[in-house]
Amino acid sequence: MKITVITVGRLKEKFYRDAVAEYEKRLGRYCKLEILQVDDERTPDKASEAEEDLIRRKEAERIIKLLREDACIVTLEIAGKMYDSEAFAHIIEKRQTAGMSHIQFVIGGSLGLHEEVCKKADLAVSFSKMTFPHQLMRVVLLEQIYRAYRIIHKEPYHK
């Protein structure tokens, strides 16, 4: 299975980069992981709704260029469906057993995802009703993918 994480912006802090590197290493035995980063747009202070929409639209154009028609597209959205870890693992396992060989997870920038990206999703997932920094979500997503593979392979994991 190939897992691609498409994300807006670069990881600036070393501790995020270190955490991502650790999960990349751990996931290497379960899947082919690819992380694709697109440039984020600078958001001016006190941006209007129209300015924020334009920023999301520009980021969406970059994201959409990376989406594959042969992949299952999963967006991370506050409005998405929440799953526990076992159900999330089942989503990945179900795609594998159905012969789908590629899942693309999409994490938006600081303003979230534009509706054009959300429309292309096969599944919208929410990790919480809370808002998290998009850089932290990359780490949280990778941890949950790793946990999912541990569950799928019936290996111990921390509950």
C-alpha positions in Angstrom: 0.0 0.0 0.0 1.2 3.5 -0.8 0.3 6.2 1.6 0.7 9.8 0.5 0.3 12.8 2.8 -0.3 16.0 1.0 0.2 19.0 3.2 0.3 22.7 3.0 3.5 24.4 4.2 6.8 23.3 5.5 7.7 22.0 8.9 9.7 24.8 10.5 10.3 23.5 14.0 12.9 20.8 14.5 10.8 18.8 17.0 8.1 18.4 14.3 10.6 17.3 11.7 12.1 14.8 14.2 8.7 13.3 15.0 7.8 13.0 11.3 11.1 11.3 10.6 10.5 8.8 13.4 7.1 7.9 12.0 8.5 7.7 8.5 11.0 5.2 9.8 8.4 3.1 11.7 5.9 3.1 8.8 8.6 1.8 6.4 7.9 -1.8 7.3 4.1 -1.4 6.6 3.7 0.8 3.6 5.4 3.1 1.1 5.0 6.5 2.6 5.4 9.7 0.6 5.0 13.2 2.0 4.3 16.0 -0.5 4.4 19.6 0.6 2.9 22.5 -1.3 3.7 26.1 -0.6 1.4 28.0 1.8 0.1 31.5 1.2 0.9 34.2 3.7 -2.2 35.3 5.5 -2.3 39.0 6.3 -3.4 40.1 9.8 -7.1 40.8 9.9 -7.7 39.2 6.5 -11.2 39.5 5.1 -13.3 36.4 4.3 -12.7 37.1 0.6 -9.0 37.2 1.2 -9.0 34.0 3.2 -11.1 32.3 0.5 -8.5 33.4 -2.1 -5.7 32.1 0.0 -7.5 28.7 0.4 -8.2 28.7 -3.4 -4.5 29.2 -4.3 -3.4 26.5 -1.9 -6.2 24.2 -3.4 -4.8 24.7 -6.9 -1.5 23.3 -5.7 -3.1 20.4 -3.9 -5.4 19.4 -6.7 -2.4 19.0 -9.1 -1.1 16.3 -6.8 -4.4 14.3 -6.4 -4.5 11.0 -8.3 -7.7 9.6 -9.8 -6.6 6.1 -8.9 -6.2 6.9 -5.2 -8.6 7.1 -2.3 -8.6 10.7 -1.3 -9.0 11.4 2.5 -9.3 15.0 3.6 -8.7 16.0 7.2 -11.5 18.4 8.1 -13.2 19.6 11.3 -16.5 18.8 9.7 -15.4 15.3 8.8 -16.5 12.1 10.5 -14.7 11.1 13.7 -13.4 7.5 14.1 -11.7 5.7 16.9 -8.3 4.1 16.2 -9.8 0.7 15.4 -12.3 2.1 12.9 -9.6 4.2 11.3 -7.5 1.0 10.9 -10.5 -0.7 9.4 -10.7 2.1 6.8 -7.1 1.4 5.7 -7.5 -2.3 5.8 -10.7 -2.2 3.8 -9.0 -0.2 1.1 -6.2 -2.7 1.0 -8.4 -5.8 0.8 -10.5 -4.1 -1.9 -7.4 -3.9 -4.1 -6.9 -0.1 -3.7 -3.2 0.4 -3.6 -3.0 4.1 -2.8 -4.5 6.4 -0.2 -3.8 10.2 -0.2 -4.4 12.1 3.0 -4.8 15.8 2.6 -4.0 18.4 5.3 -4.8 22.0 4.6 -3.0 25.1 5.7 -3.7 27.4 8.6 -7.1 28.4 7.1 -8.1 24.8 6.3 -9.1 23.3 2.9 -10.9 25.0 0.1 -14.2 23.4 -0.8 -12.8 22.4 -4.2 -10.4 20.0 -2.5 -13.1 18.8 -0.1 -15.4 17.9 -3.1 -12.7 15.6 -4.5 -12.5 13.6 -1.2 -13.8 10.0 -1.0 -13.8 10.4 2.8 -13.5 13.4 5.2 -12.0 12.6 8.6 -12.0 14.7 11.7 -9.6 14.1 14.5 -11.4 16.5 16.8 -13.8 19.4 17.0 -10.7 21.4 18.2 -8.4 23.3 15.9 -4.8 22.1 15.8 -1.8 23.6 14.1 -1.5 22.1 10.6 2.1 21.2 11.3 1.1 19.2 14.4 -1.7 17.4 12.4 1.0 15.9 10.2 2.5 14.2 13.2 -0.8 13.2 14.6 -1.9 11.7 11.3 1.3 9.7 10.9 1.0 8.4 14.4 -2.6 7.3 13.7 -1.6 5.6 10.4 1.2 3.8 12.3 -1.2 2.8 15.0 -3.6 1.6 12.3 -1.0 -0.7 10.8 -0.2 -2.1 14.3 -3.9 -2.9 14.8 -4.2 -4.4 11.3 -1.2 -6.7 11.9 -2.5 -7.6 15.4 0.6 -6.1 17.0 0.6 -4.5 20.5 -0.2 -0.8 20.6 -0.8 1.6 23.5 -4.5 2.0 24.3 
